[in-house]
Amino acid sequence: MRATRLSLAIGIVPAMVVAGLVLSIPCLAQQAGTAGIYGSVTDAQGGAIPGAKVTLTHVERNQVRETTTNQLGQYSFPLLPIGSYNITIQQPGFKAFVKTGIVLQVNDNAKIDATLEVGDINTRVQVEAASVTVETSSATIKNVVDGKRVLELPLNGRNVLQLGLLVPGAVNAGGSVTGGAKSPADNQQFSINGSRQNTTRFTLDGGDNQDNLTNVNAPYPFPDAVEEFSVQTSNMSAEVGKSSAAAVNVVTKSGTNEFHGSGFWFVRNYNFNAGSYFLHQSDNLKRNQTGFTLGGPVVKDKLFFFGGIQRTWYRTMPTESKALTMPGAHRSGNFADLLARSKPVTLLDPTNGQPFAGNLIPSSRFSPAAVNLLKLSPVPGADGYTYWRNVTNEDPREYILRVDWRPNAKHNLLGRYLQNTDPTIAGFDKANIHSVVQSQWSFSKNATMGYTLIVSPTLVADTHITMSRTTGKRGYDFPYTIADFGVKANPTSNQIAVSFSGTSGTKAPSTPNPPAVFARTNIEWTHSWRWIKGRHSMVAGTDIMFSRYNEYNTFHGSGNFSFNGRYTNYDEADYLLGLM
């Protein structure tokens, strides 16, 4: 069976902010993954200083943006990369104003006002201490998880989104480090301020990073490749769009004018763990996570790169599993024990409606297919159960590469590629059909290209194109089909769908759901213009997304065989006779 779902979402977001009585122009509605600086320049008496030259320098990359104050003494720098900045303001007849140590976090709108003193322009008034800025330009409530916390706080599985639970109002609503057929790896679900867990928007470097099947996040980079991320929990701008609860914006690390890198190796091993008082078996857990990152300049001040790899080896053998299986006597057709119960069960011969003598079914009446299939269902022990243990091997790999290029002061380009592969291979005993469990594979890719055009200090355009694809598979290496046991069928998979639904309570010889593939694709294009004119700051843009979901599933393509005892009064007896 193949199922396909297509959707196309188009959003046009105009916004106009009128400064009114406020003598500043806020850089509202920053693109996800960027920040902004705005402010006003006045003299000692509070009068506006128009035409002052404002120079902003990105410290790590030594990249400069310039503007001049308008007639009201106001200036603005929208769509800035996060990082550390220095600002210099100059006007003839006044001392130069210099402020250093300005740190911009994702989605920040920092207000930096300056008061110029009369004097020689070559004289500098320098403010070195970085003050804490208060958000006054937007009603959006957000919290930023900075790089220090990302790297230093302990994370089980190193899923950075778990740190989003530090945000006030965020409650854990599920998630898993391990990927599956229908869920991407490293997904974390939030309930923000009581909202549903599937109404949060996730972006990566300004582009969509969401699974269109389950509406959870697609994989994010490992902590060493994440600069920081913000969680907006209330009063988001129109750009957030499709999700009502919250917006999670993650920004990856980028290269700078200096080479920098890291290496890591994290180990968990059952030999280091104390034994549980109530558990008499070890899970034999062995998990090793190792990798490295490296970033730096290709062309100083212009072209930078950052990349990293993480690989995880995960081996475990959980405690014993068990299943109540058909007793040995019943397999030979001897159901005499049912007559000794407090509520005796008498087996009826479906050919004549009369009881089987002594509750004994002749072996000549057995279904050959039923007998053959029972050979893979071990005879239970004295307690009625069959026991086994499965070995699970997981080998996730993650790769990231980012390139930033600024050929000149008007053009900024970004390219980033992220890939996550997460195969989980579950071993089983091919002589015990009850031990068959699914292996699952999750493959995710996400690529973003961004372009910022500074037409003038008061007119800036931004474009992002993002494509993400997540493919999930499930299956198992069971070597037989239902036809191999003597059932006359044309199976489409190796699923054995047999069940007992009567009163025995035993588990029929069967396997899990059939193999399937779940493929999801998102393609997003966003574009916006930001124009500052006098007291007015105007933003207009569009967000167009194409989503596709394909499912390839052979559900019950090999038949579904259920035995409920309607022929003989007992489901196991119906099974032996091959009567459904």
WOKAVEN-V533853 format. One record per residue. RES is the residue in one small letter. PHI is phi in degrees with one decimal (999 if undefined). Layout:
BEGIN
RES;PHI
RES;PHI
END
This chain:
BEGIN
m;999
r;-120.8
a;-120.9
t;-130.3
r;-129.8
l;-118.2
s;-147.8
l;-133.4
a;-115.0
i;-125.8
g;-127.1
i;-116.2
v;-118.5
p;-94.5
a;-149.3
m;-131.7
v;-119.0
v;-101.8
a;-67.0
g;62.8
l;-84.8
v;-83.4
l;-88.0
s;-158.5
i;-115.8
p;-73.7
c;-86.8
l;-71.2
a;57.7
q;-64.5
q;-59.0
a;-53.9
g;100.7
t;-124.3
a;-144.9
g;-153.5
i;-131.8
y;-146.4
g;172.9
s;-133.1
v;-120.4
t;-133.1
d;-91.9
a;-63.8
q;-91.1
g;90.3
g;-78.5
a;-68.1
i;-115.1
p;-79.8
g;76.9
a;-71.1
k;-84.5
v;-115.9
t;-117.3
l;-115.4
t;-120.2
h;-79.2
v;-63.3
e;-66.6
r;-110.1
n;55.7
q;-106.1
v;-118.0
r;-125.5
e;-128.0
t;-156.2
t;-127.8
t;-73.1
n;-83.1
q;-63.3
l;-96.7
g;77.3
q;-103.7
y;-142.3
s;-156.9
f;-127.5
p;-87.5
l;54.6
l;-96.9
p;-64.5
i;-69.0
g;145.4
s;-99.2
y;-135.1
n;-119.6
i;-125.4
t;-126.4
i;-123.6
q;-130.8
q;-154.2
p;-52.6
g;92.1
f;-129.3
k;-68.7
a;-69.7
f;-104.3
v;-128.9
k;-127.1
t;-116.2
g;74.7
i;-81.6
v;-108.9
l;-101.9
q;-102.3
v;-59.7
n;67.9
d;-71.6
n;-128.8
a;-84.7
k;-102.1
i;-119.2
d;-91.8
a;-136.0
t;-113.6
l;-90.1
e;-98.4
v;-65.4
g;161.4
d;-72.5
i;-64.0
n;-79.2
t;-88.3
r;-109.7
v;-105.9
q;-108.5
v;-110.7
e;-98.7
a;-75.8
a;-82.6
s;-87.2
v;-80.5
t;-89.9
v;-104.2
e;-70.4
t;-119.6
s;-96.7
s;-146.9
a;-88.8
t;-64.9
i;-98.9
k;-142.0
n;-132.3
v;-110.5
v;-99.4
d;-80.9
g;-61.9
k;-64.1
r;-70.2
v;-59.0
l;-84.3
e;-99.1
l;-77.8
p;-69.1
l;-134.8
n;-77.3
g;93.4
r;59.6
n;-97.1
v;-63.3
l;-67.0
q;-60.2
l;-70.9
g;-63.4
l;-72.0
l;-75.3
v;-75.1
p;-57.3
g;92.2
a;-94.9
v;-125.2
n;-65.2
a;-120.3
g;116.4
g;134.1
s;-157.0
v;-72.5
t;-82.1
g;-81.3
g;-137.0
a;-64.6
k;-107.9
s;-133.0
p;-71.2
a;-68.9
d;56.8
n;-90.1
q;-134.6
q;-101.7
f;-118.0
s;-110.7
i;-99.2
n;52.7
g;85.5
s;-78.4
r;-66.6
q;-76.4
n;-111.0
t;-119.9
t;-108.7
r;-94.1
f;-121.6
t;-130.3
l;-135.2
d;54.9
g;87.2
g;-113.7
d;-60.6
n;-142.3
q;-131.3
d;-83.6
n;-81.3
l;-88.6
t;-107.5
n;67.0
v;-93.3
n;-74.5
a;-77.7
p;-58.3
y;-108.0
p;-64.3
f;-69.1
p;-55.1
d;-67.4
a;-105.4
v;-105.1
e;-76.8
e;-177.0
f;-151.4
s;-117.8
v;-123.6
q;-91.0
t;-112.6
s;-161.9
n;57.1
m;-68.3
s;-76.0
a;-63.3
e;-65.1
v;-65.5
g;70.0
k;-71.2
s;-116.5
s;-94.2
a;-84.1
a;-164.7
a;-136.3
v;-108.2
n;-116.2
v;-106.4
v;-119.8
t;-82.7
k;-70.1
s;-132.6
g;-73.9
t;-131.3
n;-75.3
e;-121.6
f;-73.2
h;-147.2
g;-162.9
s;-155.8
g;-136.5
f;-153.0
w;-154.7
f;-113.3
v;-127.5
r;-128.3
n;-146.4
y;-62.2
n;-68.1
f;-91.3
n;-96.8
a;-75.3
g;-75.1
s;-77.5
y;-63.8
f;-94.6
l;-115.0
h;-100.7
q;-131.9
s;-90.8
d;-83.5
n;54.2
l;-66.2
k;-135.9
r;-132.6
n;-124.1
q;-121.4
t;-140.2
g;172.1
f;-156.3
t;-133.9
l;-153.8
g;-146.3
g;170.9
p;-87.7
v;-97.7
v;-127.2
k;-56.6
d;71.0
k;-127.7
l;-126.4
f;-133.4
f;-135.3
f;-151.2
g;-149.1
g;-166.0
i;-136.7
q;-131.9
r;-130.7
t;-126.4
w;-110.8
y;-129.7
r;-127.7
t;-152.6
m;-133.8
p;-59.8
t;-63.1
e;-58.7
s;-101.4
k;-148.1
a;-144.5
l;-80.4
t;-112.8
m;-62.9
p;-61.5
g;-61.1
a;-63.0
h;-64.9
r;-65.2
s;-91.8
g;92.9
n;-95.3
f;-110.5
a;-61.5
d;-63.7
l;-68.5
l;-74.9
a;-90.4
r;-72.4
s;-62.0
k;-119.7
p;-59.0
v;-114.6
t;-101.4
l;-81.5
l;-105.9
d;-80.7
p;-65.8
t;-78.2
n;-135.2
g;77.1
q;-94.5
p;-64.9
f;-70.7
a;-60.6
g;66.5
n;59.4
l;-110.0
i;-102.5
p;-61.3
s;-64.3
s;-67.1
r;-90.7
f;-66.4
s;-77.1
p;-57.1
a;-64.5
a;-64.3
v;-65.0
n;-63.3
l;-69.1
l;-65.3
k;-63.6
l;-95.3
s;-112.9
p;-58.1
v;-66.4
p;-71.0
g;-80.3
a;-63.0
d;-85.7
g;90.1
y;-110.0
t;-105.7
y;-116.1
w;-162.4
r;-132.6
n;-105.3
v;-96.3
t;-116.7
n;-117.2
e;-123.2
d;-137.1
p;-71.3
r;-135.2
e;-137.8
y;-131.1
i;-142.3
l;-142.5
r;-131.7
v;-129.9
d;-118.7
w;-135.1
r;-127.0
p;-64.4
n;-155.9
a;-69.0
k;-95.9
h;-124.8
n;-131.1
l;-125.3
l;-134.6
g;-136.3
r;-145.2
y;-128.0
l;-130.0
q;-133.1
n;-133.6
t;-118.9
d;-139.7
p;-88.1
t;-119.6
i;-102.4
a;-103.7
g;-84.9
f;-153.6
d;-88.5
k;-67.9
a;-92.1
n;-130.4
i;-64.9
h;-70.3
s;-84.8
v;-68.1
v;-128.4
q;-78.1
s;-94.3
q;-133.6
w;-127.9
s;-127.9
f;-121.5
s;-132.5
k;-135.1
n;-144.5
a;-131.9
t;-131.5
m;-122.7
g;-125.1
y;-140.9
t;-115.7
l;-112.0
i;-96.6
v;-65.2
s;-156.3
p;-58.2
t;-111.1
l;-138.2
v;-132.3
a;-117.5
d;-138.8
t;-134.2
h;-131.5
i;-122.1
t;-129.5
m;-129.8
s;-131.5
r;-142.0
t;-126.0
t;-123.6
g;-115.3
k;-129.7
r;-138.2
g;173.0
y;-156.0
d;-89.7
f;-78.7
p;-83.6
y;-126.3
t;-118.1
i;-62.2
a;-69.8
d;-66.8
f;-96.6
g;110.0
v;-80.4
k;-80.1
a;-152.5
n;-115.5
p;-68.6
t;-99.1
s;-156.8
n;-94.5
q;-71.6
i;-113.1
a;-102.9
v;-122.4
s;-145.1
f;-104.7
s;-124.6
g;-100.1
t;-111.3
s;-70.5
g;78.7
t;-87.5
k;-96.4
a;-73.8
p;-68.7
s;-154.6
t;-119.0
p;-69.8
n;-55.7
p;-72.2
p;-57.8
a;-158.0
v;-128.2
f;-124.4
a;-112.9
r;-128.6
t;-135.5
n;-124.4
i;-127.9
e;-125.5
w;-127.6
t;-121.8
h;-148.3
s;-146.5
w;-122.0
r;-124.9
w;-128.7
i;-112.5
k;-138.2
g;60.5
r;-82.4
h;-106.1
s;-121.0
m;-119.6
v;-130.6
a;-141.7
g;-167.1
t;-143.0
d;-134.3
i;-115.6
m;-131.1
f;-111.2
s;-123.2
r;-138.4
y;-130.8
n;-118.3
e;-125.6
y;-117.3
n;-138.9
t;-103.7
f;-57.4
h;55.2
g;-72.7
s;-110.0
g;94.4
n;-128.6
f;-116.4
s;-121.8
f;-121.2
n;-123.9
g;84.9
r;-73.1
y;-93.4
t;-116.9
n;85.1
y;-149.6
d;-64.4
e;-63.6
a;-67.7
d;-57.4
y;-62.0
l;-60.6
l;-85.3
g;73.4
l;-111.6
m;-109.7
END
